[in-house]
Amino acid sequence: MSDKILLIPWLEIANLGVQLSDGNWRITVSMTGGKTTGKYKNYLVSREDFVNTLLERIENISSIIK
């Protein structure tokens, strides 16, 4: 597993990615020295923080669904 994980909410893919002719989406992140200053920088999570970030997002979704 990489040191950085890209965690983008599905609803934001259309604004951030490029849709291919087959309907799939492409996300390309340029990184130098493990960092990016591009539009995806707010979506990069460290490997160590991934589980906690994922659990926080699940908790947020759960509160919206209720």
Number of C-alpha atoms within 10 A of each C-alpha: 5 7 11 16 15 17 14 13 9 8 8 9 14 11 8 15 13 14 13 9 7 6 8 9 13 13 11 9 15 12 11 8 5 8 12 14 11 10 10 16 14 12 13 17 18 14 13 11 11 17 12 11 14 13 11 12 13 12 12 11 11 10 9 8 7 5
